[in-house]
Amino acid sequence: MKAPTLAEIRRWPAVVPVPQAAPAIGCSRSQLYELIKRGEAPVKTLSYGRRHVVVTASILALLEAA
């Protein structure tokens, strides 16, 4: 999946699935799942049972701080 632009990310809903968020922060889906599992994700995530979503505002904060 191609990395989205900041303008595209700003149009995303409040939360997005891990496979959509991963390229935005420069990693693979499996890498982000592993970081979430270890509690080391660089973005805020919410878990609903086994399902994880990423908070879009945390993606923006991470990218804008870089």
PDBQT receptor file of N, H, CA, C and O in Angstrom, charges set to zero:
ATOM      1  N   MET A   1       0.837  -1.183   0.000  1.00  0.00    +0.000 N 
ATOM      2  CA  MET A   1       0.000   0.000   0.000  1.00  0.00    +0.000 C 
ATOM      3  C   MET A   1       0.879   1.242   0.000  1.00  0.00    +0.000 C 
ATOM      4  O   MET A   1       1.870   1.311   0.727  1.00  0.00    +0.000 OA
ATOM      5  N   LYS A   2       0.512   2.220  -0.817  1.00  0.00    +0.000 N 
ATOM      6  H   LYS A   2      -0.294   2.164  -1.407  1.00  0.00    +0.000 HD
ATOM      7  CA  LYS A   2       1.271   3.463  -0.946  1.00  0.00    +0.000 C 
ATOM      8  C   LYS A   2       1.048   4.354   0.276  1.00  0.00    +0.000 C 
ATOM      9  O   LYS A   2      -0.054   4.418   0.820  1.00  0.00    +0.000 OA
ATOM     10  N   ALA A   3       2.099   5.033   0.692  1.00  0.00    +0.000 N 
ATOM     11  H   ALA A   3       2.995   4.981   0.250  1.00  0.00    +0.000 HD
ATOM     12  CA  ALA A   3       1.994   5.936   1.840  1.00  0.00    +0.000 C 
ATOM     13  C   ALA A   3       1.102   7.124   1.480  1.00  0.00    +0.000 C 
ATOM     14  O   ALA A   3       1.300   7.759   0.444  1.00  0.00    +0.000 OA
ATOM     15  N   PRO A   4       0.133   7.419   2.323  1.00  0.00    +0.000 N 
ATOM     16  CA  PRO A   4      -0.758   8.552   2.058  1.00  0.00    +0.000 C 
ATOM     17  C   PRO A   4      -0.075   9.881   2.384  1.00  0.00    +0.000 C 
ATOM     18  O   PRO A   4       0.895   9.925   3.140  1.00  0.00    +0.000 OA
ATOM     19  N   THR A   5      -0.590  10.945   1.808  1.00  0.00    +0.000 N 
ATOM     20  H   THR A   5      -1.378  10.909   1.194  1.00  0.00    +0.000 HD
ATOM     21  CA  THR A   5      -0.085  12.286   2.115  1.00  0.00    +0.000 C 
ATOM     22  C   THR A   5      -0.744  12.784   3.397  1.00  0.00    +0.000 C 
ATOM     23  O   THR A   5      -1.750  12.229   3.840  1.00  0.00    +0.000 OA
ATOM     24  N   LEU A   6      -0.178  13.828   3.987  1.00  0.00    +0.000 N 
ATOM     25  H   LEU A   6       0.639  14.279   3.627  1.00  0.00    +0.000 HD
ATOM     26  CA  LEU A   6      -0.795  14.429   5.170  1.00  0.00    +0.000 C 
ATOM     27  C   LEU A   6      -2.206  14.918   4.861  1.00  0.00    +0.000 C 
ATOM     28  O   LEU A   6      -3.108  14.774   5.687  1.00  0.00    +0.000 OA
ATOM     29  N   ALA A   7      -2.398  15.490   3.685  1.00  0.00    +0.000 N 
ATOM     30  H   ALA A   7      -1.665  15.607   3.015  1.00  0.00    +0.000 HD
ATOM     31  CA  ALA A   7      -3.729  15.969   3.299  1.00  0.00    +0.000 C 
ATOM     32  C   ALA A   7      -4.731  14.824   3.262  1.00  0.00    +0.000 C 
ATOM     33  O   ALA A   7      -5.877  14.985   3.681  1.00  0.00    +0.000 OA
ATOM     34  N   GLU A   8      -4.308  13.677   2.767  1.00  0.00    +0.000 N 
ATOM     35  H   GLU A   8      -3.377  13.546   2.426  1.00  0.00    +0.000 HD
ATOM     36  CA  GLU A   8      -5.197  12.511   2.730  1.00  0.00    +0.000 C 
ATOM     37  C   GLU A   8      -5.514  12.024   4.144  1.00  0.00    +0.000 C 
ATOM     38  O   GLU A   8      -6.661  11.706   4.455  1.00  0.00    +0.000 OA
ATOM     39  N   ILE A   9      -4.503  11.969   4.986  1.00  0.00    +0.000 N 
ATOM     40  H   ILE A   9      -3.571  12.228   4.734  1.00  0.00    +0.000 HD
ATOM     41  CA  ILE A   9      -4.706  11.497   6.356  1.00  0.00    +0.000 C 
ATOM     42  C   ILE A   9      -5.660  12.422   7.110  1.00  0.00    +0.000 C 
ATOM     43  O   ILE A   9      -6.481  11.957   7.899  1.00  0.00    +0.000 OA
ATOM     44  N   ARG A  10      -5.555  13.709   6.873  1.00  0.00    +0.000 N 
ATOM     45  H   ARG A  10      -4.887  14.087   6.231  1.00  0.00    +0.000 HD
ATOM     46  CA  ARG A  10      -6.456  14.666   7.543  1.00  0.00    +0.000 C 
ATOM     47  C   ARG A  10      -7.921  14.423   7.188  1.00  0.00    +0.000 C 
ATOM     48  O   ARG A  10      -8.804  14.839   7.937  1.00  0.00    +0.000 OA
ATOM     49  N   ARG A  11      -8.198  13.769   6.081  1.00  0.00    +0.000 N 
ATOM     50  H   ARG A  11      -7.480  13.430   5.472  1.00  0.00    +0.000 HD
ATOM     51  CA  ARG A  11      -9.574  13.470   5.678  1.00  0.00    +0.000 C 
ATOM     52  C   ARG A  11     -10.056  12.111   6.193  1.00  0.00    +0.000 C 
ATOM     53  O   ARG A  11     -11.216  11.753   5.987  1.00  0.00    +0.000 OA
ATOM     54  N   TRP A  12      -9.197  11.365   6.849  1.00  0.00    +0.000 N 
ATOM     55  H   TRP A  12      -8.255  11.656   7.017  1.00  0.00    +0.000 HD
ATOM     56  CA  TRP A  12      -9.569  10.058   7.375  1.00  0.00    +0.000 C 
ATOM     57  C   TRP A  12     -10.543  10.213   8.538  1.00  0.00    +0.000 C 
ATOM     58  O   TRP A  12     -10.601  11.274   9.159  1.00  0.00    +0.000 OA
ATOM     59  N   PRO A  13     -11.314   9.158   8.840  1.00  0.00    +0.000 N 
ATOM     60  CA  PRO A  13     -12.171   9.184  10.033  1.00  0.00    +0.000 C 
ATOM     61  C   PRO A  13     -11.325   9.182  11.307  1.00  0.00    +0.000 C 
ATOM     62  O   PRO A  13     -10.100   9.083  11.238  1.00  0.00    +0.000 OA
ATOM     63  N   ALA A  14     -11.967   9.289  12.454  1.00  0.00    +0.000 N 
ATOM     64  H   ALA A  14     -12.963   9.369  12.510  1.00  0.00    +0.000 HD
ATOM     65  CA  ALA A  14     -11.268   9.386  13.746  1.00  0.00    +0.000 C 
ATOM     66  C   ALA A  14     -10.362   8.200  14.025  1.00  0.00    +0.000 C 
ATOM     67  O   ALA A  14      -9.300   8.364  14.625  1.00  0.00    +0.000 OA
ATOM     68  N   VAL A  15     -10.762   7.014  13.602  1.00  0.00    +0.000 N 
ATOM     69  H   VAL A  15     -11.624   6.881  13.114  1.00  0.00    +0.000 HD
ATOM     70  CA  VAL A  15      -9.926   5.822  13.760  1.00  0.00    +0.000 C 
ATOM     71  C   VAL A  15      -9.872   5.073  12.440  1.00  0.00    +0.000 C 
ATOM     72  O   VAL A  15     -10.818   5.102  11.653  1.00  0.00    +0.000 OA
ATOM     73  N   VAL A  16      -8.749   4.400  12.208  1.00  0.00    +0.000 N 
ATOM     74  H   VAL A  16      -7.980   4.376  12.847  1.00  0.00    +0.000 HD
ATOM     75  CA  VAL A  16      -8.576   3.629  10.975  1.00  0.00    +0.000 C 
ATOM     76  C   VAL A  16      -7.998   2.265  11.318  1.00  0.00    +0.000 C 
ATOM     77  O   VAL A  16      -7.360   2.112  12.360  1.00  0.00    +0.000 OA
ATOM     78  N   PRO A  17      -8.210   1.269  10.457  1.00  0.00    +0.000 N 
ATOM     79  CA  PRO A  17      -7.641  -0.058  10.702  1.00  0.00    +0.000 C 
ATOM     80  C   PRO A  17      -6.113  -0.048  10.580  1.00  0.00    +0.000 C 
ATOM     81  O   PRO A  17      -5.534   0.797   9.897  1.00  0.00    +0.000 OA
ATOM     82  N   VAL A  18      -5.492  -0.987  11.244  1.00  0.00    +0.000 N 
ATOM     83  H   VAL A  18      -5.962  -1.674  11.799  1.00  0.00    +0.000 HD
ATOM     84  CA  VAL A  18      -4.028  -1.101  11.236  1.00  0.00    +0.000 C 
ATOM     85  C   VAL A  18      -3.463  -1.171   9.815  1.00  0.00    +0.000 C 
ATOM     86  O   VAL A  18      -2.483  -0.482   9.534  1.00  0.00    +0.000 OA
ATOM     87  N   PRO A  19      -4.036  -1.972   8.901  1.00  0.00    +0.000 N 
ATOM     88  CA  PRO A  19      -3.454  -2.023   7.552  1.00  0.00    +0.000 C 
ATOM     89  C   PRO A  19      -3.460  -0.671   6.823  1.00  0.00    +0.000 C 
ATOM     90  O   PRO A  19      -2.611  -0.433   5.964  1.00  0.00    +0.000 OA
ATOM     91  N   GLN A  20      -4.395   0.202   7.153  1.00  0.00    +0.000 N 
ATOM     92  H   GLN A  20      -5.085   0.008   7.850  1.00  0.00    +0.000 HD
ATOM     93  CA  GLN A  20      -4.430   1.531   6.551  1.00  0.00    +0.000 C 
ATOM     94  C   GLN A  20      -3.424   2.460   7.226  1.00  0.00    +0.000 C 
ATOM     95  O   GLN A  20      -2.805   3.289   6.560  1.00  0.00    +0.000 OA
ATOM     96  N   ALA A  21      -3.259   2.328   8.529  1.00  0.00    +0.000 N 
ATOM     97  H   ALA A  21      -3.762   1.654   9.070  1.00  0.00    +0.000 HD
ATOM     98  CA  ALA A  21      -2.367   3.215   9.281  1.00  0.00    +0.000 C 
ATOM     99  C   ALA A  21      -0.889   2.897   9.073  1.00  0.00    +0.000 C 
ATOM    100  O   ALA A  21      -0.059   3.806   9.065  1.00  0.00    +0.000 OA
ATOM    101  N   ALA A  22      -0.555   1.640   8.906  1.00  0.00    +0.000 N 
ATOM    102  H   ALA A  22      -1.229   0.901   8.913  1.00  0.00    +0.000 HD
ATOM    103  CA  ALA A  22       0.851   1.230   8.843  1.00  0.00    +0.000 C 
ATOM    104  C   ALA A  22       1.672   1.975   7.789  1.00  0.00    +0.000 C 
ATOM    105  O   ALA A  22       2.734   2.501   8.123  1.00  0.00    +0.000 OA
ATOM    106  N   PRO A  23       1.222   2.044   6.518  1.00  0.00    +0.000 N 
ATOM    107  CA  PRO A  23       2.049   2.757   5.544  1.00  0.00    +0.000 C 
ATOM    108  C   PRO A  23       2.174   4.251   5.850  1.00  0.00    +0.000 C 
ATOM    109  O   PRO A  23       3.153   4.886   5.458  1.00  0.00    +0.000 OA
ATOM    110  N   ALA A  24       1.194   4.805   6.543  1.00  0.00    +0.000 N 
ATOM    111  H   ALA A  24       0.399   4.289   6.862  1.00  0.00    +0.000 HD
ATOM    112  CA  ALA A  24       1.250   6.231   6.886  1.00  0.00    +0.000 C 
ATOM    113  C   ALA A  24       2.395   6.528   7.836  1.00  0.00    +0.000 C 
ATOM    114  O   ALA A  24       2.956   7.623   7.810  1.00  0.00    +0.000 OA
ATOM    115  N   ILE A  25       2.750   5.555   8.681  1.00  0.00    +0.000 N 
ATOM    116  H   ILE A  25       2.294   4.665   8.702  1.00  0.00    +0.000 HD
ATOM    117  CA  ILE A  25       3.853   5.782   9.625  1.00  0.00    +0.000 C 
ATOM    118  C   ILE A  25       5.131   5.081   9.197  1.00  0.00    +0.000 C 
ATOM    119  O   ILE A  25       6.115   5.065   9.936  1.00  0.00    +0.000 OA
ATOM    120  N   GLY A  26       5.115   4.505   8.007  1.00  0.00    +0.000 N 
ATOM    121  H   GLY A  26       4.315   4.518   7.407  1.00  0.00    +0.000 HD
ATOM    122  CA  GLY A  26       6.336   3.951   7.426  1.00  0.00    +0.000 C 
ATOM    123  C   GLY A  26       6.697   2.551   7.867  1.00  0.00    +0.000 C 
ATOM    124  O   GLY A  26       7.876   2.208   7.952  1.00  0.00    +0.000 OA
ATOM    125  N   CYS A  27       5.693   1.737   8.150  1.00  0.00    +0.000 N 
ATOM    126  H   CYS A  27       4.734   2.016   8.081  1.00  0.00    +0.000 HD
ATOM    127  CA  CYS A  27       5.996   0.350   8.500  1.00  0.00    +0.000 C 
ATOM    128  C   CYS A  27       4.976  -0.569   7.844  1.00  0.00    +0.000 C 
ATOM    129  O   CYS A  27       4.001  -0.113   7.246  1.00  0.00    +0.000 OA
ATOM    130  N   SER A  28       5.212  -1.849   7.962  1.00  0.00    +0.000 N 
ATOM    131  H   SER A  28       6.004  -2.220   8.447  1.00  0.00    +0.000 HD
ATOM    132  CA  SER A  28       4.281  -2.814   7.392  1.00  0.00    +0.000 C 
ATOM    133  C   SER A  28       3.163  -3.096   8.394  1.00  0.00    +0.000 C 
ATOM    134  O   SER A  28       3.258  -2.774   9.578  1.00  0.00    +0.000 OA
ATOM    135  N   ARG A  29       2.126  -3.697   7.882  1.00  0.00    +0.000 N 
ATOM    136  H   ARG A  29       2.049  -3.958   6.920  1.00  0.00    +0.000 HD
ATOM    137  CA  ARG A  29       0.996  -4.078   8.726  1.00  0.00    +0.000 C 
ATOM    138  C   ARG A  29       1.460  -5.016   9.833  1.00  0.00    +0.000 C 
ATOM    139  O   ARG A  29       1.097  -4.838  10.996  1.00  0.00    +0.000 OA
ATOM    140  N   SER A  30       2.261  -6.012   9.472  1.00  0.00    +0.000 N 
ATOM    141  H   SER A  30       2.556  -6.156   8.528  1.00  0.00    +0.000 HD
ATOM    142  CA  SER A  30       2.718  -6.982  10.473  1.00  0.00    +0.000 C 
ATOM    143  C   SER A  30       3.629  -6.331  11.511  1.00  0.00    +0.000 C 
ATOM    144  O   SER A  30       3.573  -6.685  12.689  1.00  0.00    +0.000 OA
ATOM    145  N   GLN A  31       4.466  -5.386  11.089  1.00  0.00    +0.000 N 
ATOM    146  H   GLN A  31       4.511  -5.099  10.132  1.00  0.00    +0.000 HD
ATOM    147  CA  GLN A  31       5.323  -4.679  12.042  1.00  0.00    +0.000 C 
ATOM    148  C   GLN A  31       4.489  -3.885  13.040  1.00  0.00    +0.000 C 
ATOM    149  O   GLN A  31       4.783  -3.885  14.236  1.00  0.00    +0.000 OA
ATOM    150  N   LEU A  32       3.453  -3.211  12.555  1.00  0.00    +0.000 N 
ATOM    151  H   LEU A  32       3.214  -3.211  11.584  1.00  0.00    +0.000 HD
ATOM    152  CA  LEU A  32       2.616  -2.412  13.451  1.00  0.00    +0.000 C 
ATOM    153  C   LEU A  32       1.851  -3.316  14.406  1.00  0.00    +0.000 C 
ATOM    154  O   LEU A  32       1.722  -2.991  15.587  1.00  0.00    +0.000 OA
ATOM    155  N   TYR A  33       1.337  -4.449  13.917  1.00  0.00    +0.000 N 
ATOM    156  H   TYR A  33       1.441  -4.712  12.958  1.00  0.00    +0.000 HD
ATOM    157  CA  TYR A  33       0.665  -5.390  14.818  1.00  0.00    +0.000 C 
ATOM    158  C   TYR A  33       1.629  -5.868  15.910  1.00  0.00    +0.000 C 
ATOM    159  O   TYR A  33       1.238  -5.984  17.071  1.00  0.00    +0.000 OA
ATOM    160  N   GLU A  34       2.868  -6.141  15.549  1.00  0.00    +0.000 N 
ATOM    161  H   GLU A  34       3.186  -6.046  14.606  1.00  0.00    +0.000 HD
ATOM    162  CA  GLU A  34       3.856  -6.598  16.531  1.00  0.00    +0.000 C 
ATOM    163  C   GLU A  34       4.144  -5.498  17.562  1.00  0.00    +0.000 C 
ATOM    164  O   GLU A  34       4.245  -5.779  18.756  1.00  0.00    +0.000 OA
ATOM    165  N   LEU A  35       4.275  -4.254  17.103  1.00  0.00    +0.000 N 
ATOM    166  H   LEU A  35       4.193  -4.026  16.133  1.00  0.00    +0.000 HD
ATOM    167  CA  LEU A  35       4.499  -3.140  18.028  1.00  0.00    +0.000 C 
ATOM    168  C   LEU A  35       3.316  -2.975  18.986  1.00  0.00    +0.000 C 
ATOM    169  O   LEU A  35       3.506  -2.712  20.173  1.00  0.00    +0.000 OA
ATOM    170  N   ILE A  36       2.109  -3.127  18.470  1.00  0.00    +0.000 N 
ATOM    171  H   ILE A  36       1.955  -3.340  17.505  1.00  0.00    +0.000 HD
ATOM    172  CA  ILE A  36       0.914  -3.043  19.313  1.00  0.00    +0.000 C 
ATOM    173  C   ILE A  36       0.936  -4.151  20.354  1.00  0.00    +0.000 C 
ATOM    174  O   ILE A  36       0.670  -3.914  21.532  1.00  0.00    +0.000 OA
ATOM    175  N   LYS A  37       1.251  -5.348  19.917  1.00  0.00    +0.000 N 
ATOM    176  H   LYS A  37       1.467  -5.540  18.960  1.00  0.00    +0.000 HD
ATOM    177  CA  LYS A  37       1.305  -6.512  20.815  1.00  0.00    +0.000 C 
ATOM    178  C   LYS A  37       2.295  -6.289  21.958  1.00  0.00    +0.000 C 
ATOM    179  O   LYS A  37       2.036  -6.679  23.097  1.00  0.00    +0.000 OA
ATOM    180  N   ARG A  38       3.433  -5.658  21.647  1.00  0.00    +0.000 N 
ATOM    181  H   ARG A  38       3.643  -5.341  20.722  1.00  0.00    +0.000 HD
ATOM    182  CA  ARG A  38       4.469  -5.405  22.660  1.00  0.00    +0.000 C 
ATOM    183  C   ARG A  38       4.217  -4.129  23.465  1.00  0.00    +0.000 C 
ATOM    184  O   ARG A  38       4.949  -3.838  24.411  1.00  0.00    +0.000 OA
ATOM    185  N   GLY A  39       3.189  -3.370  23.093  1.00  0.00    +0.000 N 
ATOM    186  H   GLY A  39       2.594  -3.606  22.324  1.00  0.00    +0.000 HD
ATOM    187  CA  GLY A  39       2.910  -2.111  23.785  1.00  0.00    +0.000 C 
ATOM    188  C   GLY A  39       3.853  -0.995  23.395  1.00  0.00    +0.000 C 
ATOM    189  O   GLY A  39       4.053  -0.056  24.165  1.00  0.00    +0.000 OA
ATOM    190  N   GLU A  40       4.443  -1.085  22.195  1.00  0.00    +0.000 N 
ATOM    191  H   GLU A  40       4.280  -1.848  21.569  1.00  0.00    +0.000 HD
ATOM    192  CA  GLU A  40       5.452  -0.114  21.741  1.00  0.00    +0.000 C 
ATOM    193  C   GLU A  40       5.026   0.671  20.504  1.00  0.00    +0.000 C 
ATOM    194  O   GLU A  40       5.867   1.285  19.848  1.00  0.00    +0.000 OA
ATOM    195  N   ALA A  41       3.756   0.660  20.181  1.00  0.00    +0.000 N 
ATOM    196  H   ALA A  41       3.073   0.160  20.714  1.00  0.00    +0.000 HD
ATOM    197  CA  ALA A  41       3.291   1.370  18.982  1.00  0.00    +0.000 C 
ATOM    198  C   ALA A  41       3.545   2.871  19.139  1.00  0.00    +0.000 C 
ATOM    199  O   ALA A  41       3.296   3.430  20.207  1.00  0.00    +0.000 OA
ATOM    200  N   PRO A  42       4.037   3.527  18.086  1.00  0.00    +0.000 N 
ATOM    201  CA  PRO A  42       4.308   4.960  18.164  1.00  0.00    +0.000 C 
ATOM    202  C   PRO A  42       3.046   5.810  18.019  1.00  0.00    +0.000 C 
ATOM    203  O   PRO A  42       3.112   7.040  18.033  1.00  0.00    +0.000 OA
ATOM    204  N   VAL A  43       1.917   5.157  17.883  1.00  0.00    +0.000 N 
ATOM    205  H   VAL A  43       1.863   4.159  17.871  1.00  0.00    +0.000 HD
ATOM    206  CA  VAL A  43       0.629   5.848  17.739  1.00  0.00    +0.000 C 
ATOM    207  C   VAL A  43      -0.366   5.251  18.732  1.00  0.00    +0.000 C 
ATOM    208  O   VAL A  43      -0.191   4.129  19.205  1.00  0.00    +0.000 OA
ATOM    209  N   LYS A  44      -1.407   6.015  19.037  1.00  0.00    +0.000 N 
ATOM    210  H   LYS A  44      -1.550   6.927  18.653  1.00  0.00    +0.000 HD
ATOM    211  CA  LYS A  44      -2.437   5.542  19.969  1.00  0.00    +0.000 C 
ATOM    212  C   LYS A  44      -3.342   4.541  19.269  1.00  0.00    +0.000 C 
ATOM    213  O   LYS A  44      -3.828   4.778  18.164  1.00  0.00    +0.000 OA
ATOM    214  N   THR A  45      -3.552   3.420  19.942  1.00  0.00    +0.000 N 
ATOM    215  H   THR A  45      -3.157   3.228  20.840  1.00  0.00    +0.000 HD
ATOM    216  CA  THR A  45      -4.416   2.382  19.388  1.00  0.00    +0.000 C 
ATOM    217  C   THR A  45      -5.519   2.053  20.386  1.00  0.00    +0.000 C 
ATOM    218  O   THR A  45      -5.367   2.232  21.594  1.00  0.00    +0.000 OA
ATOM    219  N   LEU A  46      -6.616   1.573  19.852  1.00  0.00    +0.000 N 
ATOM    220  H   LEU A  46      -6.739   1.427  18.870  1.00  0.00    +0.000 HD
ATOM    221  CA  LEU A  46      -7.730   1.100  20.666  1.00  0.00    +0.000 C 
ATOM    222  C   LEU A  46      -7.962  -0.352  20.311  1.00  0.00    +0.000 C 
ATOM    223  O   LEU A  46      -7.892  -0.733  19.143  1.00  0.00    +0.000 OA
ATOM    224  N   SER A  47      -8.234  -1.151  21.308  1.00  0.00    +0.000 N 
ATOM    225  H   SER A  47      -8.290  -0.841  22.257  1.00  0.00    +0.000 HD
ATOM    226  CA  SER A  47      -8.455  -2.573  21.074  1.00  0.00    +0.000 C 
ATOM    227  C   SER A  47      -9.883  -2.940  21.437  1.00  0.00    +0.000 C 
ATOM    228  O   SER A  47     -10.398  -2.549  22.485  1.00  0.00    +0.000 OA
ATOM    229  N   TYR A  48     -10.500  -3.687  20.564  1.00  0.00    +0.000 N 
ATOM    230  H   TYR A  48     -10.082  -4.005  19.713  1.00  0.00    +0.000 HD
ATOM    231  CA  TYR A  48     -11.844  -4.206  20.778  1.00  0.00    +0.000 C 
ATOM    232  C   TYR A  48     -11.744  -5.718  20.620  1.00  0.00    +0.000 C 
ATOM    233  O   TYR A  48     -11.885  -6.248  19.518  1.00  0.00    +0.000 OA
ATOM    234  N   GLY A  49     -11.500  -6.401  21.724  1.00  0.00    +0.000 N 
ATOM    235  H   GLY A  49     -11.386  -5.971  22.620  1.00  0.00    +0.000 HD
ATOM    236  CA  GLY A  49     -11.239  -7.830  21.637  1.00  0.00    +0.000 C 
ATOM    237  C   GLY A  49      -9.913  -8.047  20.929  1.00  0.00    +0.000 C 
ATOM    238  O   GLY A  49      -8.869  -7.580  21.385  1.00  0.00    +0.000 OA
ATOM    239  N   ARG A  50      -9.961  -8.750  19.827  1.00  0.00    +0.000 N 
ATOM    240  H   ARG A  50     -10.809  -9.130  19.457  1.00  0.00    +0.000 HD
ATOM    241  CA  ARG A  50      -8.744  -8.990  19.039  1.00  0.00    +0.000 C 
ATOM    242  C   ARG A  50      -8.547  -7.952  17.940  1.00  0.00    +0.000 C 
ATOM    243  O   ARG A  50      -7.525  -7.959  17.255  1.00  0.00    +0.000 OA
ATOM    244  N   ARG A  51      -9.514  -7.067  17.771  1.00  0.00    +0.000 N 
ATOM    245  H   ARG A  51     -10.345  -7.061  18.328  1.00  0.00    +0.000 HD
ATOM    246  CA  ARG A  51      -9.439  -6.051  16.710  1.00  0.00    +0.000 C 
ATOM    247  C   ARG A  51      -8.763  -4.794  17.249  1.00  0.00    +0.000 C 
ATOM    248  O   ARG A  51      -9.042  -4.355  18.365  1.00  0.00    +0.000 OA
ATOM    249  N   HIS A  52      -7.873  -4.223  16.443  1.00  0.00    +0.000 N 
ATOM    250  H   HIS A  52      -7.646  -4.579  15.537  1.00  0.00    +0.000 HD
ATOM    251  CA  HIS A  52      -7.175  -2.995  16.817  1.00  0.00    +0.000 C 
ATOM    252  C   HIS A  52      -7.441  -1.934  15.767  1.00  0.00    +0.000 C 
ATOM    253  O   HIS A  52      -7.504  -2.219  14.571  1.00  0.00    +0.000 OA
ATOM    254  N   VAL A  53      -7.597  -0.702  16.237  1.00  0.00    +0.000 N 
ATOM    255  H   VAL A  53      -7.546  -0.470  17.209  1.00  0.00    +0.000 HD
ATOM    256  CA  VAL A  53      -7.701   0.445  15.344  1.00  0.00    +0.000 C 
ATOM    257  C   VAL A  53      -6.719   1.506  15.826  1.00  0.00    +0.000 C 
ATOM    258  O   VAL A  53      -6.323   1.524  16.992  1.00  0.00    +0.000 OA
ATOM    259  N   VAL A  54      -6.335   2.386  14.912  1.00  0.00    +0.000 N 
ATOM    260  H   VAL A  54      -6.656   2.371  13.965  1.00  0.00    +0.000 HD
ATOM    261  CA  VAL A  54      -5.369   3.431  15.221  1.00  0.00    +0.000 C 
ATOM    262  C   VAL A  54      -6.080   4.778  15.193  1.00  0.00    +0.000 C 
ATOM    263  O   VAL A  54      -6.869   5.055  14.290  1.00  0.00    +0.000 OA
ATOM    264  N   VAL A  55      -5.794   5.611  16.188  1.00  0.00    +0.000 N 
ATOM    265  H   VAL A  55      -5.153   5.386  16.922  1.00  0.00    +0.000 HD
ATOM    266  CA  VAL A  55      -6.391   6.935  16.287  1.00  0.00    +0.000 C 
ATOM    267  C   VAL A  55      -5.697   7.852  15.269  1.00  0.00    +0.000 C 
ATOM    268  O   VAL A  55      -4.485   8.059  15.330  1.00  0.00    +0.000 OA
ATOM    269  N   THR A  56      -6.468   8.382  14.357  1.00  0.00    +0.000 N 
ATOM    270  H   THR A  56      -7.452   8.213  14.308  1.00  0.00    +0.000 HD
ATOM    271  CA  THR A  56      -5.919   9.214  13.278  1.00  0.00    +0.000 C 
ATOM    272  C   THR A  56      -5.166  10.424  13.815  1.00  0.00    +0.000 C 
ATOM    273  O   THR A  56      -4.114  10.776  13.281  1.00  0.00    +0.000 OA
ATOM    274  N   ALA A  57      -5.675  11.062  14.847  1.00  0.00    +0.000 N 
ATOM    275  H   ALA A  57      -6.529  10.776  15.281  1.00  0.00    +0.000 HD
ATOM    276  CA  ALA A  57      -5.004  12.242  15.413  1.00  0.00    +0.000 C 
ATOM    277  C   ALA A  57      -3.594  11.904  15.882  1.00  0.00    +0.000 C 
ATOM    278  O   ALA A  57      -2.699  12.746  15.805  1.00  0.00    +0.000 OA
ATOM    279  N   SER A  58      -3.388  10.685  16.366  1.00  0.00    +0.000 N 
ATOM    280  H   SER A  58      -4.115  10.002  16.428  1.00  0.00    +0.000 HD
ATOM    281  CA  SER A  58      -2.043  10.307  16.813  1.00  0.00    +0.000 C 
ATOM    282  C   SER A  58      -1.095  10.101  15.634  1.00  0.00    +0.000 C 
ATOM    283  O   SER A  58       0.107  10.341  15.753  1.00  0.00    +0.000 OA
ATOM    284  N   ILE A  59      -1.626   9.663  14.508  1.00  0.00    +0.000 N 
ATOM    285  H   ILE A  59      -2.602   9.468  14.411  1.00  0.00    +0.000 HD
ATOM    286  CA  ILE A  59      -0.808   9.555  13.291  1.00  0.00    +0.000 C 
ATOM    287  C   ILE A  59      -0.366  10.946  12.857  1.00  0.00    +0.000 C 
ATOM    288  O   ILE A  59       0.806  11.175  12.557  1.00  0.00    +0.000 OA
ATOM    289  N   LEU A  60      -1.320  11.869  12.829  1.00  0.00    +0.000 N 
ATOM    290  H   LEU A  60      -2.271  11.683  13.074  1.00  0.00    +0.000 HD
ATOM    291  CA  LEU A  60      -1.003  13.253  12.436  1.00  0.00    +0.000 C 
ATOM    292  C   LEU A  60       0.023  13.876  13.384  1.00  0.00    +0.000 C 
ATOM    293  O   LEU A  60       0.967  14.525  12.935  1.00  0.00    +0.000 OA
ATOM    294  N   ALA A  61      -0.158  13.684  14.681  1.00  0.00    +0.000 N 
ATOM    295  H   ALA A  61      -0.926  13.157  15.046  1.00  0.00    +0.000 HD
ATOM    296  CA  ALA A  61       0.772  14.231  15.660  1.00  0.00    +0.000 C 
ATOM    297  C   ALA A  61       2.186  13.682  15.452  1.00  0.00    +0.000 C 
ATOM    298  O   ALA A  61       3.164  14.426  15.520  1.00  0.00    +0.000 OA
ATOM    299  N   LEU A  62       2.281  12.395  15.203  1.00  0.00    +0.000 N 
ATOM    300  H   LEU A  62       1.486  11.790  15.148  1.00  0.00    +0.000 HD
ATOM    301  CA  LEU A  62       3.579  11.768  14.964  1.00  0.00    +0.000 C 
ATOM    302  C   LEU A  62       4.252  12.335  13.716  1.00  0.00    +0.000 C 
ATOM    303  O   LEU A  62       5.436  12.672  13.740  1.00  0.00    +0.000 OA
ATOM    304  N   LEU A  63       3.500  12.437  12.641  1.00  0.00    +0.000 N 
ATOM    305  H   LEU A  63       2.539  12.163  12.622  1.00  0.00    +0.000 HD
ATOM    306  CA  LEU A  63       4.069  12.907  11.378  1.00  0.00    +0.000 C 
ATOM    307  C   LEU A  63       4.388  14.403  11.409  1.00  0.00    +0.000 C 
ATOM    308  O   LEU A  63       5.386  14.837  10.834  1.00  0.00    +0.000 OA
ATOM    309  N   GLU A  64       3.557  15.176  12.065  1.00  0.00    +0.000 N 
ATOM    310  H   GLU A  64       2.746  14.824  12.532  1.00  0.00    +0.000 HD
ATOM    311  CA  GLU A  64       3.795  16.618  12.126  1.00  0.00    +0.000 C 
ATOM    312  C   GLU A  64       4.948  16.971  13.048  1.00  0.00    +0.000 C 
ATOM    313  O   GLU A  64       5.560  18.028  12.893  1.00  0.00    +0.000 OA
ATOM    314  N   ALA A  65       5.256  16.102  14.008  1.00  0.00    +0.000 N 
ATOM    315  H   ALA A  65       4.758  15.244  14.134  1.00  0.00    +0.000 HD
ATOM    316  CA  ALA A  65       6.363  16.346  14.929  1.00  0.00    +0.000 C 
ATOM    317  C   ALA A  65       7.709  16.018  14.280  1.00  0.00    +0.000 C 
ATOM    318  O   ALA A  65       8.751  16.500  14.724  1.00  0.00    +0.000 OA
ATOM    319  N   ALA A  66       7.682  15.208  13.242  1.00  0.00    +0.000 N 
ATOM    320  H   ALA A  66       6.836  14.817  12.881  1.00  0.00    +0.000 HD
ATOM    321  CA  ALA A  66       8.927  14.773  12.595  1.00  0.00    +0.000 C 
ATOM    322  C   ALA A  66       9.544  15.860  11.749  1.00  0.00    +0.000 C 
ATOM    323  O   ALA A  66      10.593  15.649  11.141  1.00  0.00    +0.000 OA
TER     324      ALA A  66
